[in-house]
Each structure stands twice: as C-alpha cells, then as structure tokens.
Amino acid sequence: MIWLLRRVVVAPAMIALTVVVLTTLPLWVLVAAALSPLVKGRMRPLRLLWIALLHMVLESLILLELFGLWIASGFGLFIRRPFFERIHYDIAQAYLVIFFREARRVLRLKIVTQGPAPDAFPGEPVLVCCRHAGPGDSFTLMYALMHWYHREPRVVLKDTLAWDPAINVLLNRIPSRFVAGREKPGEDLEARVAELARGLDSNDAFVIFPEGGNFTPQRRERAIAKLRSLGLEAMARRAERMQNVLAPRPGGFLAALDAAPDTDVVLVAHTGLDHLLTIGDVWRELPMDKQLVMRWWRVPHEEIPAGREERIDWLFSRWEEIDRWIDEHRPVDLPPRSRRHAAQAWG
C-alpha cells in the first residue's frame, strides 16, 4: 500500500506541483524579491527559491525519464539489465553534477579534500564507511564518489528517504537497500546488507552509514542509553567521550565485511554542513559562505581484524579518531567577496 502511494500519488504530485510553481513563477519571484531586504543575508529568499525550484525541476524531469525507461524496458521487464542500470547511474550523476554545482555557486561553498580518495587504487571495489551528519554532507559524498572518482555506489539508506519520489524509483532500480531505523519482526537487516555487498566489481563503492541516522545531541544520548541497556558499559563510556558522532552500530558494517572480505575500507568524515538538517536550517544559514572539508582514510583489508569483537573494537577506535578529527576541523567561514565577484556569481 505504501509502495502504491509513493508511486501513484507522491510522484505525480511532485510533477504537478512543479508545473504550478513554474506557471506562477513571476509571483514567487516578486514575493522573494520583496522579502529580501527584510531578512538577514544577501538575497536570501531569492537564493532559497532558486535552489528549491532547481530541485523540483530536476526531480520532475528525472521522474519523466524514469517513466520513459520503464516503458522502453518492456514495461519494467528488462529494467534491471546492465544496460538500463548504467543509464540510471548516468541520470543520478547528471542530477548530482547540475544541482551540486548550482548549490555550491548560490550558497558559496568551497570543498577541500584530505587523505587518499577512492581513486587512489583504480580498478578495485571499496567499502565506504561514512559519518552521518545531514543530507548536505551525504549528498556531497555521493557527488564525490560518482563525479570525481567514477564509482557506482551501492548504498544502504534509511527508508524515510523513499518518500522522495525520484530517490524511491531510481534506487529501487539499481543496487541499494532501504532499511528501517529499527529491525522489523522477521526482517534480517544484516542479511540484506550482506546481499548488497556481494559481487562488487572494479568500479563499485558499497556505502554504509554505521551511525544509522544524522547526528543530533538527542540521538547521541539515546545511543549511549541503548548501549547501557544492553549491558555494554565499556562501549557506553567510550561513546560518552565522543562529542561529535553517534556510537556506530556495527551489525551492517560487519555483514558487509563478511560478504566482501577482500575489499579495502574507506572511512569518510566531513565537517562544514553538519548542522543543516532541515529547510529551516538552510534558511537560517543563507548565505553560507562555508568551507566543507572531507577526510578520507583508506584501510587495506589485511589490516582489519578477523574476529567479530575485535572488529567492533576497531570500528569504535576509528570512530573515536573521526571524532577527534572533527574537533580539529571546525567549519571555516570564507572571507566576504566583493560586490563585483558577487555580481559575476549571479550572472
């Protein structure tokens, strides 16, 4: 029933809403322009309107493309063939490139990378284990993997993201898994993760977020309490010492390691967009003028312990390292740009 609601109601509603906004665009522009002098930040309402409109247009175009591919694949009969899978990855990458470049220009973001990135060893798959700190950071990670490093991600993500119509349709056609925050009766999440991690080819990147959700102080406290309720006092104390990350949930990560034992692990941390969790956060932060730092650590599979308990301890140790790195790399504001540069940026 939920699947039908997402496909038959939510997806057409997105396209209809986009058409309505486009046909009434002059009105929206006038309202945004009138509000701009009244709020803090250079042209904040106009900037937010442009980013929202761009997302809606791209999302609607993707949905129409996906519908066309469904027809072209024999009404879905051959939709999972390699030919169509490649097309779906190309569609995802095109969206990321267009939206990311515009978001970086309009919001004025600079990205700095540190450490060996996933292209350091071409021709080999990797298991990417990433800090979870908001959709902005996760979006940047996927952009980097696909556009900079030419990887085809296989991603494990929360099922709440399936309410985004384009994400729902697209990721259900390429290797990925939507998982609930809590395991449902009769559901083996580790088995689903392991299935996704098997058979990685040379340009694949299996992506998992061991924290299971975006970092918030409330979730951090709940994660610590959960460890204590399970009798894991030593782990709870270690989690208390980490101020910037959630205690990792090792189950899915360990399942991926078991399914792809000869694959190296890439750990990813980032800082700069950690606090952007809602539209309200984006609104308050515009213009952003921030520097986003991404740090990559590549760990050869030979260096990862073999035992389950040793692997859990290793994962916690790496997360403690990420926590320390975040403390040392707080968000950096970019210097104000001149009026001439601002005018050039807006065209």
N, C-alpha and C positions, 0 to 999 in steps of 0.2 A: 504493500500500500504506500509506504514512504517512497519507494523507488518510483512508483507511478506518479506520485505528487511532484517529485523533483523533475521528472522528465516531461510530464504533460501540463503541469501548471507553472512551476517556477521558471523553467527555461523560456516558454513563450512569453511569460510576464516580463522577463528581462528585456526581450526584444521589443515588446510593446512599450515598455517604459522608456527605452532608448529613443524610439520613434517620437514619443510625446515630448521628451526633453529637446530633441533636435528641432522639432517643428515649432517649439516655443522658445528657442534659444535666445532670440533678442531680448525677451522679457527677463530671462535668467541673467544675461549679461548686464542689463540695466540695473537689476537688483544688486548684483555683486559689486558693480561699479559704485553704486550709491552707498553701499555699506563699507567700502574700502577705506574712506577717510575716517570712519568712526571706530575702527578697530586697530589694535596694535599690529605692526608688521606691514611691510611693503606689499600692497595689493593682495592681502591675504585671501579675501573671498574669491577674487578672480583666479588666483592660483589654485585654490582648492576646487573651484568649479571646473577648471581645465583638466586637472588630474582625474576628477570623478567622471567627467564627460569622456575623456580618452579611454578610461577603463570600460565604461558602458559600451562605447562603440566597438572597441576591440572584442569585448566579451560577446556582443551580439554577432559580429562578423564570424567569430570562431564557431558559435552555435550553428550558424547557417552553413559554414564549411563542413562541420561535423555531420550535419544532416545530409548534405550532398554526398559525403563519403559513405555514409550508411547506405544510401541508395546505390552508389557506384559499386559497393562491395557485395551486391546481391542482397540488398536489404539486411545487411549485417552478417550474411553467411560467411564471407571471407574477411571480415573486418580485422581479425587478429593475425592475418598473414603478414610476413615480414615486410612486404611492400607497403601495406597500409600502416603498419606500425611505424615505419620510417617517416611517412607523411605526417602522422600525428606528432612525432617528436619535432618535425620541422615547424609545425603550427605552434607548438608550445614555445619553441625557441624564438620564432618571429614575434610572438606576443611579448616575451620577456625582453627582447632587444629593443623593440619600439617603446614599450611602457617604461622600461628602466632608464633609457636614455632621456626621455622626456621628464621623468620624475627627478632624475639627477640634475637636469638643467633647471627645472622650475623650482625645485626645493633647494637647489645649490648644495649638492653633496659631493664629497671627494672620497674616493676609496683607496686605501693603502693596504697592500698585502704583505705578509711576512711569512717566512718559512717556505719549505718545499711544497709547491702546489701539486695537484693531481696530474699535471702533465710532466712532472719530473721523471716519471718512468712510463713512457708511452707504450701502448700495446699490452698493458696489464690491467685487469679489473681492480677496483679498490672498494673497501667498506668504509663509508664516510660516516663518522660518529660525531654529531654536531650538538653544540649548545643550543637550547631553545629559548629565544629571547624576543619573541614577537614576530609578526608576519613580515615586517620590513627586513629583518635580518635573514629569515628563511627564504624570502623572495630573492635577496641578493645572492645567497648561497646557490640557489638553482640557476640563476643567471650566470654566475661564475662557472659552475660545472658545465653548463651546456654551451655557452658562448665563448668563454675564454679557453676552456680545457677540452671541449669537444667530447664530452661524456654524455651517455644516455642514462639518466638517473632511474633507478628503481627505488621508489620512496615509500616509506611507511609513515602514514599521517593520520591525524585524528579524524573520526567520521563526521565531526561537525563541519569540516571543510567541504563535505559532499553537498552541502546546501548551496554552495556556489555552483551554478548550473554548468559553466564551462569546465571547471575542475572536475565535477562529477562525471560528465560524459567522457572527457578526454582521458582521465586517469583510470577509468574503468575499461579503456581500450588498450592501454599499454601496461607493462608490468608495474603494479603498485598495489598497496593494501591500505584500505581504510580500516582503522581499528578504533574500538570504543575506549573511553578512558578507563572503564572497568570491564573486566572479563565477564561475559555473559554466561549463564549456565549452559554447559555443553560445548562451549567455544574454547578451542585451544589456540590462543594467540601466538604462542611460541612456534607451533607447527605451521601457522600461516606465514609467519616471518621467515622461518627456515625454507619453506617452499619458494618464497620470493627470492631468497639469496642463493638458491641453487642454480647452476648452469650459467654463471656470469661469463660474458665474453669479453674480448680485449678492450672495448671502449665503454663498458658498463661501470656505473658507480651506484652501489647499493647505499641508500641514505636512510639513517635512522636517528631519532632524537631521543636518547635514553631517559631524559627527564620526564617525558610523557606530556608536557604542557609548557606554556610560556611561564617564565619566572615571574612570580609576584611574592611579596613577603608572606601573604596568607598561605599560598601553596607551599612555600618553604616550611612554614610551621606545621602544616598538615603532613608533609613528607617526613619530618622529624618525628612527629607523633606516631605516624604509621610504623616507622622502624621500631619505636619503643613498644608499641602494641604487639609486635611480632617477637619481642624479646631480644632484639638486636641492639643492645645498649651501646656497644662499642661503635657500631655504624652510626647510631643516632648522635653520639658525641662528635664524630667526625663531620657529620652533616651540619651540626651546630656551628662548627668552626668555618664553614663555607658560607660567606655572606652574599655572594653574587650569583649562585647557581643552586638548583634543586639537587637533592640527593638522586643520583642516577638509579633507574630501575633496570637491573641487569638482564632480566629474562630475555627480552627480544634481542639484545646485543649478543648474548651468549648463544642463542639459537642461530643467529647469522654466522657467528664464528664457527660453530659446528658444521653448518651447511656449506661454508666456503673456507675450509681450513688452510688452504694455500694462498689466501688473498691477504695482501697488506691492509693495514688500517690507517685511515687518515682522520685525525681528530681536528675539529674546526671550532675556533672561538671567535667571537666578534664583539665589538663594542661601538656604540655610537647611536644606534636606533633601539636600544634595549627598552626604553620607556614608551615606545609607540605601539600600544596595544589596541587602541580604538580610534575611530574617526575623531572623537573629541581630543585625543592626544595629538593627532596630526594637526588639528585646528589650532590648538594652543601653541604648537611648536613652529608654525609657519611664520616667517621664513626660517628654515632650519639652519642653513649655513654651517653644516657639521662635517667633520671628518670621520669616516667609518673605517675602522681597522679590522682586518681579517687575519687571523693567525692560523697557519696550517702546521700540523705535526704529522709526519709520516712514520709509521711504526712497522718494520718488517714483520711478517707473520712468525718468523723464527724467534722473535723477542717476546712474543705473547705467551704467558704461562699456559700450561696444558690443563691443569685441574680447575674445576668449577670454582672452588673457594678462592684459589689463587687468582683466577681471572676477575672475580668480583673485587678482590682487594686491589688488583691492578687498575681496574676501571675507576674505583674510588680515588686512587692515588692520582690518576690522570685528571680527574675532575677537580681535585684539590689544586693541581698545577694550573688548570684553567682559571680557577677562582683567583689564584694569586696573580695571574697574568691580567685579568680584568681589573684588579686593584691598581695595577701599574699602568694601565692604558685607559684612563678615563676619557670620555668624549672631549674632543678638542673643537672649539669654535673657530671657524675660518675668519680671517680678517675681513672687515667690511670692504665691499668693492665700490669702485667709483660709479658715479651716475652714468658715465659713458659705457662702462662694461655692463651695467645693468640694462641699459637701453639695447646694447648688442645682444644680450642674452634673450631679450624678449622680441627680438627680430626686426 
